[in-house]
Amino acid sequence: MGLMDSAKDAAEATGEKIGRKVDDAKEAASDKVDEMQADAEVKKKEAELKKAESEAEATKAKNEYKKDLRD
């Protein structure tokens, strides 16, 4: 039975190692997805900031034009 027990132990150890590798791979994929989502959120916020700055500049220019017309 020693040979069978050794083979069983080796198979269990191999299964556990494969299981850990699968878990590590899933965790790495999840981390990459989180990173990509964070990058997308940053890009979205940067675009929103640029839009707000453009709108502020346009409003300022419009107000200056109106002021010049009043003078």
C-alpha positions in Angstrom: 0.0 0.0 0.0 3.0 2.3 0.3 3.2 2.9 -3.4 -0.6 3.7 -3.6 -0.4 6.1 -0.7 2.6 7.8 -2.2 0.8 8.2 -5.5 -2.3 9.4 -3.8 -0.3 12.0 -1.8 1.5 13.1 -5.0 -1.8 13.5 -6.8 -3.3 15.4 -3.9 -0.3 17.7 -3.7 -0.4 18.3 -7.5 -4.1 19.0 -7.3 -3.6 21.5 -4.5 -0.8 23.2 -6.5 -2.9 23.5 -9.6 -5.7 24.9 -7.5 -3.4 27.5 -6.1 -2.2 28.4 -9.6 -5.8 28.7 -10.8 -6.7 31.0 -7.8 -3.6 33.1 -8.4 -4.5 33.4 -12.1 -8.1 34.5 -11.2 -6.8 37.0 -8.7 -4.3 38.4 -11.3 -7.1 38.7 -13.9 -9.3 40.4 -11.3 -6.6 42.8 -10.4 -6.0 43.7 -14.1 -9.8 44.3 -14.6 -9.8 46.6 -11.5 -6.8 48.5 -12.9 -8.4 48.9 -16.3 -11.6 50.2 -14.7 -9.7 52.7 -12.6 -7.8 53.9 -15.7 -11.1 54.3 -17.6 -12.5 56.3 -14.7 -9.5 58.6 -14.6 -9.9 59.2 -18.4 -13.6 59.9 -17.9 -12.9 62.4 -15.2 -10.2 64.1 -17.2 -12.6 64.4 -20.1 -15.2 65.9 -17.8 -12.7 68.4 -16.5 -11.7 69.5 -20.0 -15.3 69.9 -20.9 -16.0 72.0 -17.8 -12.9 74.1 -18.5 -14.1 74.7 -22.1 -17.5 75.7 -20.9 -16.1 78.1 -18.3 -13.9 79.7 -21.0 -16.8 80.0 -23.4 -18.9 81.6 -20.6 -16.2 84.0 -19.8 -15.7 85.0 -23.4 -19.5 85.5 -23.8 -19.7 87.6 -20.7 -16.7 89.8 -21.8 -18.4 90.2 -25.2 -21.6 91.3 -23.6 -19.7 93.7 -21.3 -18.0 95.2 -24.4 -21.4 95.7 -26.1 -22.7 97.6 -23.0 -19.7 100.0 -23.0 
